[in-house]
Amino acid sequence: MKKAIITVVGKDKVGIIAKTAVYLAKADINILDISQTVVQDYFNMMMIVDLGKTKKTFDKIGAELAKLGMEMGLKIRCQKSEIFEKMHRV
């Protein structure tokens, strides 16, 4: 299993989770875990996903998610799980 962490941050609006999930499903990327909150109209979501079955490269996924985020007025980032874990180690 190749895990990645996807984060989505920005002003809350209808369809953020749906559009992100549709992209992932079409790319054959499975959502393993998801957490989202809205604080004073600001949306924050973190997903752990499995990239094991996708045919897309990690760089292409990151670029396409970033573009999707820009289209929605959000910041979407995709990080390899091992890098994310090292960056956030206490």
C-alpha positions as CSV (number, residue, x, y, z in Angstrom):
1,M,0.0,0.0,0.0
2,K,1.3,3.4,-1.0
3,K,-0.2,6.0,1.4
4,A,-0.4,9.7,0.9
5,I,-1.9,12.6,2.9
6,I,-4.1,15.1,1.1
7,T,-5.0,18.4,2.8
8,V,-7.7,20.8,1.7
9,V,-8.0,24.3,3.2
10,G,-10.0,27.4,2.3
11,K,-13.3,29.2,2.5
12,D,-16.2,26.7,3.0
13,K,-18.6,26.1,0.1
14,V,-20.8,23.4,-1.2
15,G,-19.2,20.5,-3.0
16,I,-15.6,20.5,-1.7
17,I,-15.7,16.9,-0.4
18,A,-17.8,15.7,-3.4
19,K,-15.5,17.2,-6.0
20,T,-12.3,15.9,-4.3
21,A,-13.8,12.4,-3.8
22,V,-14.9,12.3,-7.5
23,Y,-11.4,13.1,-8.6
24,L,-9.9,10.4,-6.4
25,A,-12.4,7.8,-7.5
26,K,-11.7,8.5,-11.2
27,A,-8.0,8.2,-10.5
28,D,-8.5,4.9,-8.7
29,I,-7.3,6.3,-5.4
30,N,-9.0,4.9,-2.3
31,I,-9.8,7.1,0.7
32,L,-8.7,5.2,3.8
33,D,-9.5,7.9,6.4
34,I,-11.0,11.4,6.4
35,S,-11.4,14.2,8.9
36,Q,-12.9,17.6,8.2
37,T,-13.9,20.6,10.2
38,V,-15.4,24.0,9.5
39,V,-14.3,26.9,11.8
40,Q,-15.9,30.3,11.2
41,D,-16.6,29.6,7.5
42,Y,-13.1,28.1,6.9
43,F,-13.0,24.5,5.7
44,N,-10.1,22.1,6.7
45,M,-9.9,18.5,5.6
46,M,-7.2,15.8,5.8
47,M,-7.4,12.5,4.0
48,I,-5.2,9.5,4.1
49,V,-5.4,7.8,0.8
50,D,-4.0,4.6,-0.9
51,L,-2.2,5.3,-4.2
52,G,-1.5,1.6,-4.8
53,K,-3.9,1.1,-7.7
54,T,-3.7,4.4,-9.5
55,K,-1.9,4.6,-12.8
56,K,-1.1,8.3,-12.3
57,T,2.3,9.4,-11.1
58,F,2.5,11.1,-7.7
59,D,3.6,14.4,-9.3
60,K,0.6,14.3,-11.7
61,I,-1.8,13.6,-8.8
62,G,-0.4,16.6,-6.9
63,A,-0.6,18.9,-9.9
64,E,-4.1,17.9,-10.7
65,L,-5.3,18.3,-7.1
66,A,-3.6,21.7,-6.9
67,K,-5.4,22.7,-10.1
68,L,-8.8,21.4,-8.7
69,G,-8.2,23.4,-5.6
70,M,-7.5,26.6,-7.5
71,E,-10.7,26.1,-9.5
72,M,-12.6,26.0,-6.2
73,G,-10.6,28.8,-4.5
74,L,-8.9,26.3,-2.1
75,K,-5.4,25.0,-1.4
76,I,-5.1,21.3,-2.0
77,R,-1.8,19.6,-1.2
78,C,-0.8,15.9,-1.6
79,Q,2.2,14.6,0.4
80,K,3.8,11.2,0.6
81,S,2.9,9.8,4.0
82,E,6.5,9.1,5.0
83,I,7.5,12.7,4.3
84,F,4.4,14.0,6.2
85,E,5.2,11.8,9.2
86,K,8.8,13.0,9.3
87,M,7.8,16.7,9.0
88,H,5.2,16.3,11.9
89,R,7.2,14.1,14.2
90,V,7.3,15.4,17.8
